[in-house]
Structure formats: structure tokens, C-alpha cells
Amino acid sequence: MTIRVGIVGGSGYGGGELVRLLLFHPAAEIVWVAAHEQAGRSIAEVHPNLRRLAEFRLLPLPTAETIGSLTEGLDCVFLALPHGRSMELVPRIPESVKVIDLAGDFRLKDPEVFKAHYGQSHRAPEQLERFVYGLTELQRAEIARASRVANPGCFATAVLLGLAPLVAARQLIGPVIADAKTGSSGAGAKPLETTHHPRRANSFFAYKPFIHPHLPEIAQALTHLVEDRWLEHLLLQVHSAPVVRGIFASLYLTLAEPMRAEEIGDLFHQFYADAFFVRLLGPNVSPDITWVKHTNFCDIGWAVQGRTVIIFTALDNLVKGAAGQAVQNMNVMFGVEETTGLKWPGSHP
């Protein structure tokens, strides 16, 4: 099988990671990559790490009027665009083409919740129910049947993978406090005030208290998992860390009953028995973002004292938190072995 793919938004960090991964995917063929400001340039000019590996030129970014003809004949299209852009294109993409959206446009099912957290009205609300939430380890069977997948946010992936086993087992009571740190690449390739090197280097600060758009996404996924409302029990606070890649999350939880560290480990091992990309490190072992950089792995450790447990998760925000998970979902959607093209180790040191 050869999966013919197009990438809309290939000049950004997420789009560049898609190209890097798909170039070496044995079942995928990149037919074209489109971009906005970088259109006409060689992909290797925009992403110098791809020199001698890819030399094709970037097409102009498609519009709602041109996306239909451009995607005709493809098997799959990845949308790696800023939030709010995908909803203009998706209704015009042929039904025969599978869609994986890396932005937040189709993650939330309620258009009013979307408006509250993304600051804009949803312009394709009729498409929302068509999209399956793409956290592969939680919704693998639904993704396998889907033609439209909304790739999760990076913070949401890190938090949900740490919470899911205990939530599914209904072992938690009280509030869930998710304290997460991210690298500067999560803000995208275009420089912003808060990602400018003089501001970011040797600095550390919090942002978006109570209003981060990944918060309702996490709550929605947990409700889907256990058919219970979680938003009122969940607090997400994110921080900007002086690194380029990586997310590290510490989840502070209260158990319904005391558990030993070994019992928590058994629960996690059972829940992720078929999850190649979730690596369980054991009790009192902290993950390290260095071990997961450039990989599709999420590393998880934990510590427990009586009814208080802390779950630690680490992943690469551009791979497992974005492009890698998108390729993982593509594999599942097309019946390809889930790990195909994604078995890349990190580095040590």
C-alpha cells in the first residue's frame, strides 16, 4: 500500500516534522507540500535539516476554492495550520480524502466552548461531529473507522496519557491539578514576544491561567472515557520553560483509596499493554524530556504516598504532541502497523 499525502502548512515546525517523518515512511508518498509566505522556495531552504533528503518546492497555500482540486487523487491530507484556518478548507475536501487536522478547529464538539476558548466563532459547526478525537491510545478503534481526525493538543496529550488509567478505573476523587511546562517550539515558527530568545532564555513564567484551550479538550476526552463530567474537577496551569522542545507534566491527584506504587504500576501496565509509544518507567522514576526529544514516545513515572499520587509525563511537543501522533493516526486509519515510520530513538545524553 502507498498512501498519497499532501501537507497544508509545511513551513511551520509541525509541518516540517511531518515532512521529516513521512520522507522515511515506507507506506507513504509525499505528493505535495503547501505553505503561505514560503511558497516557491525549496523545502530544504525552509527546513535546512532536510538538505540532500528533499528538494521539492512548496506550493502556494490552497484556498477554499482550490483545496478541492488540489487534494483530488490524494489518500490523506494533513492540515498543519494556525487555529481557525482548517475550518475554511475542510468542507471543500473530497469525501474520498482522509483528513488529519493538527490545529484545534475540530477537537471540541461544542461550538460555544470553542468560541469561549479560541476567541472566534466556528465557521463549520456541521463538521464537528464528523471528527474523531485523535489520541491514539484512547480511541484507536474509532480512529481506525474515521475519515476525519482532530489531532490532540500537546498539553492535552501529556495530561491525558498520565490521567487515563486512573480515571478509567475510577480511582480518583477531588480536584486534578495538572502542572505542565513546555518548550518554545510549541508557539510555532513565527517569532512572538513571549518566544523571542532574550525573553525566553534563562527564564520561566506561567501563562493562560484557567483559560488554556487544551483544558476543555482534556475534560471532553475524560468525559468520553468514563461518561462523567470532569471540567469542574480539573485545573491546568502551563508554563514556559527555557528549552526548545519537550513537555513535562506533573499531575497531582487524590485517590479514592490508598494504593501502593506497585498497584498503580499494575494498573498502568494493563491499560497500556498494547501502547508501544507509552513507556512506563516505574515508581519514583522521573521522565526526562531529553530521552523523548525527536521521538513519538511518552514516558511516564509516578510516586505515591497514601492517597496522594503524582504522575509525571514527558514527550516531544512537536512529535508525540503533534506530527508524530498525526502519522500514528494515519497508520491506524489506513490499517498500517501503528509504529510504521515512527521507531526513532531519542538521544543520550
C-alpha positions in Angstrom: 0.0 0.0 0.0 1.2 3.5 -0.8 -0.6 6.4 0.9 -0.5 9.5 -1.2 -0.4 12.5 1.1 -0.4 16.3 0.9 0.6 18.7 3.7 -1.0 22.1 4.1 1.2 24.3 6.2 4.6 22.8 5.5 6.8 25.8 6.5 6.0 25.7 10.2 7.6 23.4 12.8 4.7 20.9 12.8 4.6 20.8 9.0 8.4 20.4 8.9 8.2 17.5 11.3 5.5 15.8 9.2 7.9 16.1 6.1 10.8 14.7 8.2 8.8 11.7 9.3 6.9 10.9 6.1 10.1 11.1 3.9 11.2 7.8 5.6 7.7 6.2 5.9 7.7 3.1 3.8 4.0 3.3 3.1 3.6 7.0 2.4 4.4 9.2 -0.6 4.5 13.0 -0.2 2.8 14.3 -3.3 3.0 18.0 -2.4 3.6 20.4 0.5 2.0 23.9 0.5 2.9 27.0 2.5 2.0 30.6 2.7 4.9 33.0 3.0 7.5 30.4 1.9 5.7 29.3 -1.3 8.0 28.7 -4.2 11.0 28.0 -2.0 12.7 24.6 -1.8 11.7 22.6 1.3 15.4 22.3 2.2 15.7 26.1 2.2 12.9 26.4 4.7 13.9 23.3 6.7 17.7 23.1 6.4 17.8 19.7 8.2 16.3 18.2 5.1 19.1 19.1 2.8 20.1 16.2 0.4 16.9 14.4 1.6 14.2 16.5 -0.1 14.4 19.3 -2.7 10.8 19.8 -3.9 9.3 23.3 -3.9 6.5 24.5 -1.7 3.2 25.2 -3.4 1.1 28.2 -2.6 -1.3 27.7 0.3 -4.7 26.5 -1.0 -7.9 28.5 -0.6 -11.4 27.2 0.0 -11.8 27.5 -3.8 -8.7 25.5 -4.7 -8.4 22.9 -1.9 -10.8 20.5 -3.6 -8.9 20.2 -6.9 -5.5 20.2 -5.1 -6.5 17.3 -2.9 -8.3 15.3 -5.6 -6.4 12.0 -6.0 -4.8 12.0 -2.6 -5.5 9.4 0.1 -4.8 11.7 3.0 -4.2 15.4 3.7 -2.6 16.8 6.8 -3.6 20.3 7.9 -0.8 22.0 9.9 -2.2 25.5 10.0 -2.8 28.1 12.7 -6.1 27.7 14.7 -9.1 28.9 12.7 -7.8 28.2 9.2 -8.7 24.5 8.8 -12.4 25.1 9.2 -12.4 27.1 6.0 -10.9 24.2 4.0 -12.3 21.0 5.4 -15.9 21.4 3.9 -14.3 21.6 0.4 -12.1 18.5 0.7 -13.4 15.5 -1.2 -15.0 12.7 0.9 -12.6 10.2 -0.6 -9.6 12.0 1.1 -9.0 11.3 4.8 -8.2 14.5 6.8 -5.9 14.8 9.8 -6.1 18.3 11.4 -3.2 19.3 13.7 -4.9 22.6 14.8 -7.7 23.0 17.4 -10.5 23.6 14.9 -12.3 20.3 15.3 -11.2 19.0 18.7 -14.1 20.4 20.7 -17.6 19.2 19.9 -19.5 22.2 21.3 -19.1 25.3 19.1 -19.8 27.6 22.0 -17.0 26.0 24.0 -14.8 26.5 21.0 -15.7 30.2 20.8 -15.1 30.7 24.5 -11.6 29.2 24.4 -10.4 30.2 20.9 -11.9 33.6 20.7 -13.7 33.1 17.4 -17.0 31.6 16.1 -16.8 28.2 14.5 -17.5 28.6 10.8 -18.1 24.9 10.0 -20.0 23.6 13.0 -21.7 20.9 10.9 -18.3 19.2 10.5 -17.6 18.9 14.3 -19.4 15.6 14.8 -17.6 14.0 11.8 -14.2 14.4 13.5 -12.8 11.7 15.9 -10.5 12.9 18.6 -7.1 11.5 17.7 -5.4 10.5 21.0 -4.4 7.1 19.5 -4.0 5.2 22.8 -7.5 6.2 23.9 -9.6 6.0 20.7 -7.7 3.6 18.5 -10.8 1.7 17.3 -12.7 4.9 16.4 -9.7 6.3 14.6 -9.5 3.1 12.5 -13.0 3.8 11.2 -12.6 7.5 10.8 -12.2 9.7 7.7 -11.7 12.9 9.7 -9.4 13.0 12.8 -8.7 16.0 15.1 -5.1 15.6 16.3 -4.9 16.4 20.1 -3.0 19.4 21.5 0.4 18.8 23.0 -0.5 19.6 26.6 -3.7 17.6 26.3 -1.7 14.5 25.1 0.7 14.8 28.0 -2.0 15.2 30.6 -4.5 12.6 29.3 -1.9 9.9 28.9 -1.0 10.4 32.6 -4.6 10.6 33.8 -6.4 8.0 31.7 -5.6 4.7 33.6 -6.7 6.1 37.0 -9.7 7.9 35.6 -10.9 4.8 33.7 -10.5 2.7 36.9 -12.5 5.4 38.8 -9.7 5.7 41.4 -9.7 9.5 41.7 -11.7 11.9 43.9 -11.4 15.6 44.4 -9.6 18.0 42.1 -7.0 17.1 39.5 -4.1 19.6 39.2 -2.1 19.4 36.1 1.2 21.5 36.2 2.8 21.5 32.8 5.9 23.1 31.2 6.7 23.5 27.5 9.5 24.5 25.2 9.4 27.5 22.9 8.8 25.5 19.7 5.2 25.0 20.9 4.4 28.6 19.9 5.3 28.0 16.3 8.0 29.2 13.8 6.9 32.8 13.6 8.6 34.8 16.5 6.3 36.2 19.2 7.1 38.5 22.1 6.9 35.5 24.6 9.1 33.3 22.3 11.8 35.8 21.5 15.1 34.4 22.7 16.0 37.3 25.0 12.7 36.8 26.8 12.8 33.1 26.8 16.4 32.2 27.5 17.2 31.6 31.2 13.6 32.5 32.1 10.5 30.7 33.4 6.9 32.0 33.6 3.3 30.9 33.7 0.6 31.9 31.2 -3.1 31.4 30.4 -4.3 30.5 34.0 -7.8 28.9 33.9 -8.3 29.6 30.2 -5.9 27.4 28.2 -7.7 26.0 25.2 -6.4 22.5 26.0 -8.4 22.5 29.2 -11.9 21.8 27.7 -10.2 19.3 25.3 -8.9 17.3 28.3 -12.2 17.5 30.1 -14.1 16.3 27.0 -11.8 13.4 26.4 -12.1 12.3 30.1 -15.9 12.5 29.8 -15.8 10.4 26.7 -13.7 7.8 28.6 -16.0 7.5 31.7 -19.2 9.3 30.8 -18.7 11.7 33.7 -18.2 15.5 33.8 -14.6 16.4 34.6 -14.2 20.1 33.8 -15.2 21.3 37.3 -12.6 18.9 38.8 -9.7 19.9 36.6 -7.1 22.6 36.8 -4.5 23.1 34.1 -1.6 25.5 34.6 1.0 25.8 31.9 4.5 27.3 32.0 7.1 28.5 29.5 10.4 26.7 30.2 13.8 27.7 28.8 14.1 24.8 26.4 13.2 24.4 22.7 11.5 21.0 22.6 9.6 19.0 25.2 6.6 19.0 27.6 6.9 17.9 31.2 3.7 17.5 33.2 3.3 16.8 36.9 -0.2 15.7 37.8 -1.3 16.0 41.4 -4.1 13.6 42.3 -6.1 12.3 45.3 -7.0 8.6 45.3 -10.4 7.3 46.4 -8.5 4.7 48.5 -4.8 4.3 49.3 -2.7 2.4 46.7 0.8 1.1 46.7 3.1 2.2 43.9 3.2 -1.4 42.6 -0.6 -1.4 42.3 -0.5 1.8 40.3 2.1 0.3 38.1 0.0 -2.8 37.5 -3.0 -0.6 36.5 -0.9 1.5 34.1 0.7 -1.6 32.6 -2.7 -3.2 32.0 -4.1 -0.1 30.5 -1.2 0.5 28.1 -0.5 -3.2 27.3 -0.8 -2.5 23.6 0.6 1.0 23.5 4.1 0.8 22.1 4.7 4.6 22.4 3.9 4.8 26.1 7.0 3.9 28.2 6.3 3.2 31.9 9.4 4.0 33.9 8.3 2.7 37.3 7.7 4.2 40.7 9.8 7.2 41.9 11.5 7.5 38.5 11.1 10.8 36.8 11.0 11.1 33.0 13.4 13.4 31.2 12.5 15.4 28.1 15.9 14.7 26.7 15.0 11.0 26.4 11.9 11.7 24.3 13.1 14.6 22.1 12.6 13.8 18.4 10.6 10.7 19.3 7.0 9.6 19.4 7.3 8.3 22.9 5.6 9.5 26.1 7.5 8.5 29.2 5.5 8.1 32.5 6.7 7.8 36.1 4.8 8.1 39.4 5.1 8.5 43.1 2.5 7.7 45.8 2.1 8.4 49.5 -1.2 7.1 50.9 -4.0 8.6 48.9 -1.8 11.2 47.2 -0.2 10.3 43.9 1.9 12.3 41.5 2.1 11.2 37.8 5.0 12.5 35.7 4.8 12.6 31.9 7.3 13.8 29.3 7.0 14.0 25.5 8.2 15.9 22.5 5.6 18.6 21.8 6.4 18.5 18.0 6.3 14.7 17.6 4.1 12.8 20.0 2.4 16.2 20.8 1.8 16.9 17.1 3.3 15.5 13.9 4.3 12.0 15.2 0.9 11.4 16.6 -0.7 12.6 13.3 1.4 9.9 11.5 0.5 7.4 14.1 -3.2 8.2 13.4 -2.6 7.9 9.7 -1.2 4.4 10.2 -4.3 3.4 12.2 -6.7 5.0 9.7 -5.2 3.1 6.8 -4.6 -0.3 8.5 -0.9 0.1 8.6 1.1 -1.2 11.6 0.8 1.6 14.1 4.5 2.1 14.7 5.5 2.3 11.0 7.9 5.1 10.3 8.0 6.2 13.9 10.5 4.0 15.6 13.1 6.7 16.2 15.1 6.7 19.4 15.9 9.8 21.4 19.5 10.7 22.3 21.5 10.1 25.4 23.0 12.3 26.7 
